[in-house]
Amino acid sequence: MAVLPTISTSCIVISALLVAYGWYLISRRRIEAHKKVMLTAAAFALLFFIIYMSRTLFIGNTSFGGPENVKVYYTLFLIFHIILATVGAVFGLVTIWTGLKDKRARHRRLGPITSIIWFGSASTGVVVYWLLYVLYPGGQTTSLIKAVLGF
């Protein structure tokens, strides 16, 4: 079922594109437009997370279906992506919070760092998607509920 991964990956790409546009807007001092675009980017990231977690719980994640000699590199890359995405999400939440609370000095310091991490996370996420669903056939899928509870 590659439809959900395609939708969720699209959401994260849209989120990253909106972050880039938000960066452009703030460079033009269009603060209200920046705020709206960045909150929309956050909404797309949240939509990604909801789809991803729902799929993980109820349908499952797809294992790597490529050659065994590539699997170790894929796994290392996936671990890097997961760490980057987790750090990006935490930075994103803090950056959004500082913006909404009008803590501009901290927001200005965090914003560029968060954006770069987010671009890296989105990019590596697209590569993971490409490796799992485009370049190689997907491997076995087992839901978390099934894996944990055995049914």
Secondary structure by P-SEA (a helix, b strand, c coil): caaaaaaaaaaaaaaaaaaaaaaaaaaacaaaaaaaaaaaaaaaaaaaaaaaaaaacccccccccccccaaaaaaaaaaaaaaaaaaaaaaaaaaaaaaaacaaaaaaaaaaaaaaaaaaaaaaaaaaaaacccccccccccccccccccc
